[in-house]
Amino acid sequence: MSPYHANLSNDGYIYTKKDGLVSGLHTYGVIKPESHIRQADDGNVWEAIVVGAGYAGLVAARDLVKAGKKTLLIEARDRVGGRTWSAEVNGTTFEMGGTWVSHVHGRLFGEMQRYGLQDEVSMTRTQNGGCDYFTLDTGSGSRKFTHKEAGEMTAKAWNIFIDIDGSKCRDICPLPHSALGNSRVSFNEIQAIDKLSCRDRIDQIKDQLTPDELALLESLVPHCGGGSVENIGFLEMVRAQALQNYDIATFEEVWTLYKIREGQSTLARRIFDDAARLGLQWTFKTPIKSIIEKDGIVSVVTTNDKILRAKRVVNTIPIAVLPDIHFDPPLSPLRQEALKINQVDYLTKIHAEVEGDLRGLRGCTWPGDFLYIYGDGFCAGGKSTRITSFAGDNRGILDPLKEPEKLEIALKRFHPMEIKKVVFHDWVSDPYAKAGAAWYPAGFLTKYLPELQKRHGNVLMANADWARGWKGFIEGAMEQGALAADTVLNEVGLYGANPIPNLYSSVL
Ligand SMILES: Cc1cc2nc3c(=O)[nH]c(=O)nc-3n(C[C@H](O)[C@H](O)[C@H](O)COP(=O)(O)OP(=O)(O)OC[C@H]3O[C@@H](n4cnc5c(N)ncnc54)[C@H](O)[C@@H]3O)c2cc1C
């Protein structure tokens, strides 16, 4: 049982035939009171302001107050978690964005350990649950495979696709946290790979695949990257392969198996509550519009024209939303160019509660409105199943807000099912996300990633969208928050237990 009470958030949607589309779901992530500001020290200048209460912002804010820094957290929404949050609907937890956790995500697992959640996990696919098979519909009707058969077809296709260097990417990406060049691989070698889109790479190897294997590959790429095989760069897949230890056999364990039983919002609340206990100040429902730096002090201006000032700002606003923020001095021309190109992940993630036991089900429809489906455990009461499904970039094809009734047709293509309700967050129309997790087109990473990671004066830029390691994952958000907090602490002054006076000046 989560220790938290679920309050109503403005975020999320539920659709039933009886009530139609209703916005707002309950979550442990809603913070009350929404504002808790005493005042800043030093003529109203905080030591640090953190913009955004996703995982990057939460980790940064917690680390800063833990080190005794006067810190203000500003968030546009009414809740913590950003693109990762869980909703509670009639006793069932639905993960609306970032979901799956794995021990290979060291920082994330470290946070789970810190707050006693490391053993509080559940599994998405129930072995021997009802409908324990994989349905594949590639246009000529639906066929059933065992999970093992489907896994073998996918693995064969992926291994041929990814094997650009004859060693399943071990040679080209030996150090995935330094994927753009390192002591073993030059930047130029990486740049040559980054020229390829996933479509380019598929064209090179497609003759080696059966139609089913090709369909599984062509759907897996947008399932991971939320765009299309045309607009996702191949280097993104190389990094993913390296990060999951060069082995597609670990895909399920790393990407889609383990969840925090009480939902991601429980972990986000634990980090927030820890920071609050240590003196964090905050203001939710407070979108910002400008970040202005003058004489070393950064002013953050809210949409209702409140000015909040700090020595350092940790800005965690995602790439797709950053163009809405006015920066003075302006962002570098290269960063502005990157924002214009933007990321390509416009995925849709939809949950449904369906009658009966479909806990063992998995499936893929390609081409189609939805790509993949997962049986995801029983709903509260044990008589119905929660299912989770993903579409790639469906903009203009299937809009869950405009035509929610069409979701049912798309879901039924995987398997006959009696749908009781549909639950989702529309990330594409969300003004504070505007897209899903960040994946980029060919040529983008080598040209823009280092620029996105750079600071902008006294503004540290921290978001999973340009993380060094697990970019586009919770792990990457935590990496970015921790690194930014560390930089701020080094700059605004962190004194250990027994600081040696003038240590650095005497060494230098
Ligand atoms: C559908 C989906 C499924 C995913 N699945 C997984 C998964 O299974 N595993 C995994 O590891 N990752 C997954 N991810 C990725 C993961 O959720 C993100 O990478 C991560 O949550 C990003 O965290 P962040 O703190 O960097 O950014 P965000 O969570 O986006 O945080 C940024 C914060 O800034 C706030 N903000 C934005 N604009 C303003 C403004 N103007 N003023 C004030 N505040 C503002 C936002 O409201 C938000 O709270 C998924 C993402 C999505 C969308």
The ligand as an SDF file (V2000), in Angstrom:
LIG
                    3D

 53 58  0  0  0  0  0  0  0  0999 V2000
    4.7640    7.4420  -22.8380 C   0  0  0  0  0  0  0  0  0  0  0  0
    6.1610    7.4200  -22.2800 C   0  0  0  0  0  0  0  0  0  0  0  0
    6.7020    6.2070  -21.8770 C   0  0  0  0  0  0  0  0  0  0  0  0
    7.9870    6.1670  -21.3370 C   0  0  0  0  0  0  0  0  0  0  0  0
    8.4810    4.9670  -20.8790 N   0  0  0  0  0  0  0  0  0  0  0  0
    9.6420    4.9470  -20.1800 C   0  0  0  0  0  0  0  0  0  0  0  0
   10.0550    3.7580  -19.4900 C   0  0  0  0  0  0  0  0  0  0  0  0
    9.3480    2.7500  -19.4970 O   0  0  0  0  0  0  0  0  0  0  0  0
   11.2400    3.8040  -18.7940 N   0  0  0  0  0  0  0  0  0  0  0  0
   12.0050    4.9340  -18.7370 C   0  0  0  0  0  0  0  0  0  0  0  0
   13.0660    4.9110  -18.0900 O   0  0  0  0  0  0  0  0  0  0  0  0
   11.6170    6.0800  -19.3730 N   0  0  0  0  0  0  0  0  0  0  0  0
   10.4560    6.1150  -20.0650 C   0  0  0  0  0  0  0  0  0  0  0  0
   10.0200    7.2770  -20.6420 N   0  0  0  0  0  0  0  0  0  0  0  0
   10.9060    8.4540  -20.6050 C   0  0  0  0  0  0  0  0  0  0  0  0
   10.8570    9.1790  -19.2660 C   0  0  0  0  0  0  0  0  0  0  0  0
    9.5350    9.3020  -18.8480 O   0  0  0  0  0  0  0  0  0  0  0  0
   11.4860   10.5800  -19.4380 C   0  0  0  0  0  0  0  0  0  0  0  0
   12.7270   10.4850  -20.0820 O   0  0  0  0  0  0  0  0  0  0  0  0
   11.7060   11.2650  -18.0920 C   0  0  0  0  0  0  0  0  0  0  0  0
   10.5540   11.1940  -17.2860 O   0  0  0  0  0  0  0  0  0  0  0  0
   12.0950   12.7260  -18.3340 C   0  0  0  0  0  0  0  0  0  0  0  0
   12.3270   13.3590  -17.0870 O   0  0  0  0  0  0  0  0  0  0  0  0
   12.8570   14.8600  -17.0440 P   0  0  0  0  0  0  0  0  0  0  0  0
   12.8060   15.2860  -15.6320 O   0  0  0  0  0  0  0  0  0  0  0  0
   14.1500   14.9410  -17.7640 O   0  0  0  0  0  0  0  0  0  0  0  0
   11.8060   15.6870  -17.9110 O   0  0  0  0  0  0  0  0  0  0  0  0
   10.2190   15.9230  -17.5790 P   0  0  0  0  0  0  0  0  0  0  0  0
    9.6720   14.7290  -16.8680 O   0  0  0  0  0  0  0  0  0  0  0  0
    9.5700   16.3200  -18.8400 O   0  0  0  0  0  0  0  0  0  0  0  0
   10.2570   17.1160  -16.5510 O   0  0  0  0  0  0  0  0  0  0  0  0
   10.2370   18.4590  -16.9570 C   0  0  0  0  0  0  0  0  0  0  0  0
    9.2850   19.2340  -16.0600 C   0  0  0  0  0  0  0  0  0  0  0  0
    9.2840   20.5980  -16.4810 O   0  0  0  0  0  0  0  0  0  0  0  0
    7.9600   21.0730  -16.3790 C   0  0  0  0  0  0  0  0  0  0  0  0
    7.7770   22.2340  -17.2550 N   0  0  0  0  0  0  0  0  0  0  0  0
    7.6990   22.2490  -18.6140 C   0  0  0  0  0  0  0  0  0  0  0  0
    7.5030   23.4930  -19.0570 N   0  0  0  0  0  0  0  0  0  0  0  0
    7.4730   24.2990  -17.9620 C   0  0  0  0  0  0  0  0  0  0  0  0
    7.3060   25.6890  -17.7810 C   0  0  0  0  0  0  0  0  0  0  0  0
    7.1200   26.5260  -18.8120 N   0  0  0  0  0  0  0  0  0  0  0  0
    7.3320   26.1780  -16.5190 N   0  0  0  0  0  0  0  0  0  0  0  0
    7.5270   25.3660  -15.4430 C   0  0  0  0  0  0  0  0  0  0  0  0
    7.6810   24.0170  -15.5680 N   0  0  0  0  0  0  0  0  0  0  0  0
    7.6570   23.4980  -16.8160 C   0  0  0  0  0  0  0  0  0  0  0  0
    7.1040   19.9030  -16.8100 C   0  0  0  0  0  0  0  0  0  0  0  0
    5.7820   20.0350  -16.3770 O   0  0  0  0  0  0  0  0  0  0  0  0
    7.8470   18.7390  -16.1600 C   0  0  0  0  0  0  0  0  0  0  0  0
    7.3350   18.4460  -14.8900 O   0  0  0  0  0  0  0  0  0  0  0  0
    8.7470    7.3600  -21.2160 C   0  0  0  0  0  0  0  0  0  0  0  0
    8.2010    8.5810  -21.6150 C   0  0  0  0  0  0  0  0  0  0  0  0
    6.9120    8.6230  -22.1300 C   0  0  0  0  0  0  0  0  0  0  0  0
    6.3160    9.9580  -22.5160 C   0  0  0  0  0  0  0  0  0  0  0  0
  1  2  1  0
  2  3  1  0
  2 52  2  0
  3  4  2  0
  4  5  1  0
  4 50  1  0
  5  6  2  0
  6  7  1  0
  6 13  1  0
  7  8  2  0
  7  9  1  0
  9 10  1  0
 10 11  2  0
 10 12  1  0
 12 13  2  0
 13 14  1  0
 14 15  1  0
 14 50  1  0
 15 16  1  0
 16 17  1  0
 16 18  1  0
 18 19  1  0
 18 20  1  0
 20 21  1  0
 20 22  1  0
 22 23  1  0
 23 24  1  0
 24 25  2  0
 24 26  1  0
 24 27  1  0
 27 28  1  0
 28 29  2  0
 28 30  1  0
 28 31  1  0
 31 32  1  0
 32 33  1  0
 33 34  1  0
 33 48  1  0
 34 35  1  0
 35 36  1  0
 35 46  1  0
 36 37  1  0
 36 45  1  0
 37 38  2  0
 38 39  1  0
 39 40  1  0
 39 45  2  0
 40 41  1  0
 40 42  2  0
 42 43  1  0
 43 44  2  0
 44 45  1  0
 46 47  1  0
 46 48  1  0
 48 49  1  0
 50 51  2  0
 51 52  1  0
 52 53  1  0
M  END
$$$$
